[in-house]
Amino acid sequence: MVDLIIVKAWQAGASDVHIDPTAECVLIRFRIDGILHDVTKIKKDLQPLLITRIKVLAGLRTDEHFAAQDGRFRLTAQGAQIDLRVSILTTYNGENVVMRLLVSDSRALTLEQLGFSEHDLERIESHVHKPHGMILATGPTGSGKTSTLYSIVEQINTRDVSVVTIEDPIEFAVQGITQIQVNTQTNLTFAVGLRSIVRQDPNTILVGEIRDSETAGIAVNAAMTGHRVLSTLHTTDAATTLPRLLDMGIEPFLIASTVNVAVGQRLVRRLCPNCAIRKRLDKDDREALSATLPKEALAKFDDFGFPKGCDECNQTGYSKRIGIYEVLEMSESVRKLIMRRANSEDIRQAAMEEGMVTMLEDGIAKAGAGITSIGEILRVILD
């Protein structure tokens, strides 16, 4: 049953499997394109057998039913190697399981395939090959930050450079680079691992996430001493990244001299290519949308893509996902604002005056091109 659930999730293109116990049954749910879907229900008396089987596969304690446990295992399905990250947490109705599916032989997509516009692509690529400094990908959990960083790694991964990563978990297996898995049981944290990596003579360091002040300080110092550092940060947008580093205790002059570019991003669902339609917005719709969306961006398009629904997309109107982005470069004016400890709104305004396209504007442009819909942009950014 466990194998069948995982294979069906993989075939459906799910990123996560939720096994949620209720008072009457066990609910199986798949997260597909960022949205959770109820798939089936299983009898309550099968719950302990199901959980125990997953624990055995993930190498977890089967006699522990109250503490949170994390593990991972690999399953081969139809020729594909599927890595699964397992999280088990005790709830009122029993142990809840979430499994993240990671296809281990998947290769990182190019920046173009991820959805970067030509304008943003030029801005990022002007910094990708700089030998030192930081490139930060920012956004909430599940916004594609790691995919962005690995696309950059693919560009710079040549035999004449050393690329070392420290991650939790390792989501992409890449040949030619050294990848380290965080292990709190052996005290191999991001900070401890990063301190050791600096002594391994790397050219490029990828830090899965800057979670605390210690990790942030070591990463900044590594960028100062001639290393290219790629990392992620949990912030709402690109402009908030710089004040966030200030909050972590990094001095303004260090941020101004090490951060090259910050990329804010979200993932939106693509319109299904088989059933997507285009509609012209009437005057009332435009006025209503202008209250929350930039008028200038809306005015560039007469009509937009809309979902319809068909058998190919399970009547959702959407299929797969694409990123919407904003790319903030560390210009002279932004550096001066950082030195003054300016807030994120001041930094955002300065970046926009210098040509930064916001995530909202990028999303509207993709809706105007028929890639996604206005409703999807509103759902992801404003809801």
Buried (B, 14 or more C-beta within 10 A) or exposed (E): EBEEBBBBBBEBEBBBBBBBBBEEBBBBBBBBBBEEBEBEEBEBEEBEEBBBBBBEBBEBEEEEBEEEBBBBBEBEBEEEBBBBBBBBEBEEBBBBBBBBBBBBEBEBBEBEEBBBBEBBBEBBEEBBEEEBBBBBBBBEEBBBBBBBBBBBBBBBBEEEBBBBBBBBBBBBBBEEBEBBBBEEEEEBBBBBBBBEBBEEEBBBBBBBBBBEBBBBBBBBBBBBEEBBBBBBBBBBBBBBBBBBBBEBEBBBEBBBBBBBBBBBBBBBBBBBEEBBBEEEBEEEBBEEBEEEBBEEBBEEBEEBBBBBBBEEBBEBBBBBBBBBBBBBBBBEEBBEBBEEEBBBEBBBBBBBEEEBBBBBBBBBBBBBEBBBBBBBBBBBBEE
